[in-house]
Amino acid sequence: MEIGEIIQTKFKSPQQKAIVNVRYTSNFMGQYENSFMAMFDLSMAQFNILRILRGAKKPLSVTAVKERMIERSPNTTRLMDKLIEKNLLERVRCDSDRRVVYVSITEQGLELLSRIDVDLEDSSVFLTNLSDEEAEELSRLLDKFRGSCPKKPQIAE
C-alpha cells in the first residue's frame, strides 16, 4: 500500500512524500525490531552496543562505542550497565589512565548474538521483496538523501 493511502493524505510534492515515507518506514521498522529484540530482553540500542563490540574484537572505550552507534543515546552508559548486569558485557579499567573505561563483550554476549543472528535470518521480513540491485539502489538513494540534509536545522525568525 502506498504511503498516501496508509496515512490518508495527499502530498504537496514528491520530496515531501519521500520524507514522510522515510520517517514512516523508519518507525515501522523500529517497532518491528523492538518487538523482536524484546524476545531476547534487549533494546535495539543494547543490541547495537553488543554488535559493535563483537565487530571490534577487542575492548573499546565507552566513548568509542558511543561514536559508532547507529542511534546515539544520551544514556549509553546506563544501557551498558544493564548489559553488564546481564553478564553480556564486562567493564575493564585502563591501566595507564583510571578515568578511561573500556567495555568488552563476554562469551555469554557472543552466544546471545549468535542466537539472534539465526533468528533474524530466519524471520527477516525487511527487503525480501527487493532484488539485490533494488536493495543497492535503495541504499545509494538513502546515502544521497543524508548527504543533502543540512547539518543543523535552521530556526526561522
N, C-alpha and C positions, 0 to 999 in steps of 0.2 A: 504494500500500500504506500502511496506517495505521502510525503510529509504534510502537504497541504490538506489532504484528506484526513490524516490522523489528527491533526490539531484544528481542523476545520477553519482554515483561513486562506486568504489569497495574499500573495507577496507582492511588494512594490517592485522588486527586481530579482533576477536570478541570483545575484550576490546575497541579497537578504535571505532568500530561500536557502542558499547553501550554508550560510552561517547558522540559521535556525536548525537546519538538518544536522550539521556537525554537532551542535550542542545537544540536540535531542538524542542523537545516536550515542554520543558520549555518555549521557545519563542512562540510556538504555543498557549499554554495555556495563557501566558501573554497577547498576542494580543486579544484573546477572552475576557479575564477578563477585560482588559482596555476598550474594546468596550462596554461591559455590564455595567461597572461602569459609563461610560460616560452618560448613560441614567439617572443617579442619580446625575450628576455633581460632581462626586468623582473620585479620582485616587485610584488605588489599595492600595497605601501606606496610604491614608486617611481612606479608608475602614478598613484597618488593625488597625489603631490607634483607630477607633471607637469600633471595636470588642474587642480590648484589654481592653479598659475602661469599656465596658459593662460587660465583664467577671470578671473584678476586683471588681465590685460592690462597689467601693469606689474611691475617688480621688487618683491618682498616681502622683509621681514626673515625670517631663519630662524625667529625666534620666531612671527611671524605665520603662517608655513606650518605650524609645529607645532600651533598653536591650531586650524587649520582641518582637520586630518587626521581622517579617519573612524576609523582605528585609530591612536591615539597610540603612538609608538615612542620608547624612550629613545635609540635610535641613529639618529635622523633626520639628524643631521649627517653620519654615515658614509654613509647612503643617498644624501644629496645629493652627497657626494664622488664616489661611484660614478657618479652621473648626470653629473657634471662631467667625469669621465674618459671617458665615452662621448660627450661633446660634446652632451649633451641639455640641460644647464643651464650657466649661467655665473655666477660669483661677482662681485659688484660691491661695492666698499667705499664706505661713506658718506663723503662729503667733509667733513662737519661733525663726525663722530664716528667715528674709525677703529676703534672697538670694535664698531660695528654693521656687520653683513654682510648684504647683500641678495643674493638669487638671482633669476634670470630664466630663462625657457625660451628655448632657442635655436631657430633656424629648423629645425634637424635634429630637435629635440624636437617641434616643432609638426607636422612631416611624419610622424614616428612616430605621434603621437596620431591623426592623420588616417587612417593605415592601420589602426590598432587600432579606431577608431570604425567603419570599414567592416566589418571582420571581426567585431566584436562584434554589429553589426546583422544580419549575415548568419548568424551562428551562435548567436544568442540562444536559450537554452533555458529561461531562467527566466521564469516568469509567462506563457508563451504560452498556457497553458490557462485563464487568468483573463481575464474581461472587464475593461474599463476600470473599471467600477463595483466589481468584486471587488478589483481592484488598489488602488483608492482606499480601500476598506474595510479591506483588509489594512494599508495604510499608516496609516490612522487608528487601528486597533487597536494597532499597534506603537508609535505615538506615545503612546497612552494607557497602554500597558504600561510604557514608560520613565518616564512621569510618576508612576507608582505605586511605583516602586522607591526604596528608601531610598538616600540619597547614599553612605553608607559602611556596609559590613556591620557588624552589631553582634556582638561576640565574647561568646559565652555564658560565664558564670563558674560 
